[in-house]
């Protein structure tokens, strides 16, 4: 898996599962359930030192099957740690030139975060083929529809507040897909129901696939 196929794969599948504050002892079981549900992109949010370790474990276990990436990458130093751990792509919460340069140099997939039109265009210029619009829920689906006018070719990923109930609305408004965290991957860690994560993942992937194939 390399950066040359990253954009194509993401456009085809459209769903990224965000793992944030997942206990290390449950990370592999959760990832396995998500993959069983059809998820092809898993993002480990780099909040806290344990997340780098978790990224490495998942990259080792599943990196030859699906895309395992790092999220909340805010510096080139963190980007380097993520790459060493096995990340195949990097996601930032905002336009971050140093991370963009690192991803280009090391041929990693890249999704820069942005919100305003100026930031979106800047992210594209820095080599981000898909741009993360965050926080999506603050602006709503109508914002994505409005952006299609001046930027019809922009490949925008909805992140923040997207769930089963509103995913279709964002896709219809022009988003190529979405990254979902708590609505997909937050479980009761005392008694985790991995089958629930699998079923929700399957529902999201099915919805996105049907939309992309024009069957909604």
N, C-alpha and C positions, 0 to 999 in steps of 0.2 A: 504494500500500500504506500502510495507516495502522493505528493502534492498535485501531480498532473491528473490524477483521477479523483482527487478529493471533491472538487466542485461538482463533477458529473454525478458522483455517488450521492452527494447531499441533495442535489436537485431531484434525483430519482426517489429517494426515500423520504426526505423532508422532516424527519423527527430526530432530535437529539435528546437523550436522557441525561439530566444533570444530577450527579451524585454530590450532595453537600451534607457534611456532618453525618455521614453514614459510618457506624461503628466498624472498625477494621475486621472484626470477626464475622460480619455479615456481608461485606462488600462483594465477595466472590459469588455468594448465593444470590444476591440481588442482581448482579450483572448477568449471571446465567439465566435467571428468570426473564430479564429484559430481552436478552438475545433470543430466548425461546419464543418471546412475544413478537419477534420480528425487528427489534431495534438493531440498527447497524452503526449507530454513533453514540458513544458514551463519553460524557465530559465529567472529569473529576475536578471540582472546584478547589483551587489551591488556597484554602483558608486554614492555616495551621500547619505545623510541620508534619503531622500524621498523614495529611493528604498526599504529599509527595511519595511517601511510602506506599500508600494505597494505590496511587497511580501506577507505581512500579509493579505491584502485585497483579493488578488487572491487565497491564500491558503484557506481562509475562504469560498470564493465563489465557488471554483472549485476543491479543494483538494480531494474531494471524487469521482471525475470523472476522473481526469488526474493527472499526476505527475507535481507538482509545485516545482521548485528548485531554488537554489541561485547560481549565477555565479560570477566570479571575487572574490572568497573567498580566501583571502590572509593571514588569521591568525585564530587561534583558537577562539579568541574573536569575530571575525566576524562570524565564524561558529556557535558560541553559539547564537548570535543575530538572525541568520538565522533560526536556529532550533526553537527558541522561537517563531519566527514569523510564523512558520508552514512549513518550507522547508522540503521536503521529500528526497532531494538529494543535494549534493554540487559539484560545479565545480570550479577548480582552473586554473589560467593561466600558472602555472608552477608546478613543483614537490614541494609539501608543506607537510612536514612530520607531522606537528602539526595538520593540517586539516585532513589528512588521519587518524591519531590516533583518532581525535574527531569523525569522521564519523563511524569508526569501533566501538568505545565505545557506540555510541548512535544509532547504527544500521540504519544509513542513507545510501542512495545510494551515490556513489563516482565516480567522473571522474577527475583524475589529468591531468593537462596540461603537455606536454612534446614536445620535438622536435628531439633530437638526439637519436640514438639507446640506448646509456647508460641511458638517462633519461627515455625512454620508459620502459626499463627493470626495472629500479628503481621504477617507478610508479606502475608497476605490483607487485613488491615485497612488496610494501606498502599497497597493498590491493585494487588497482584500477582495476576492471575487464575489464573496457573499458578505453582506454587512449585517451585523446584529443590531436591531433597533431595540434599544433598552432605555427606560422601562416601557414596554409596549402598552401595558394596561393604562398608563397615565394618558397616553394619546388616543388609544382606541383604534379599532379597525378602520374608521373613517380616515385616519391619518395616512394609513398605507394606501388607501384608495386615492387620496389627494396627491401622494407622491408619484403615482403612476403617470400623472399628466406630464410634468416636466422631466421625469426620469423613467420612461417606460421600460428601459432595459435593466434597471437596478434590481439586483437579487437580494431581497431583504428577508431576514430571519426575525420572526417575532419572539421576543424574550421578555418575561416578566408578566405574570398574571394570566398566562395562557393555560387552558385546561380542556378537558373533553367537551365541555359545554360551549366553548367559544372558538375552538380551533378552526372549524369550518368557516366561521365568519372572517377570520384573519386570512385564510387561504383565498376566499372569494374576493377579499379586498386587495389582494396582490402579493401577499407574503408567499415565499417559496416553501416555507416550512416554519417550524417553531422548536425552541428548546424549552423543555419542561422540567421543573425541579420538584417542588413539594407535591404538586398534584399527581405526580407519577411515582416518585421514589421515596417519599416520606412514609415510613411504616411505623407501627408500634414496635420499637426495638426490644421490648420485653417479650413480645410474642409476635414476631414478624410473620406476616402472611405473604410469602413470596408468590403464591398463585395469584393474589390480587394484583401485584405489580405486573405479572405476566399478562393477565387478562386486560388490564388497562393499556398496557403497551400494544397488545394486539389490536385493541379497538382503535387506538390512535393511528397506528400504521395502516390499518384497513381504511380508515376515513381519509387519510392523506393520499393513499394510493388511488382510491376511487375518485377523489377530486382531481388528481393529476391526469387520470385517464378519462376524465369528462363524464363520469357516471353519477355525479351528485345532482 
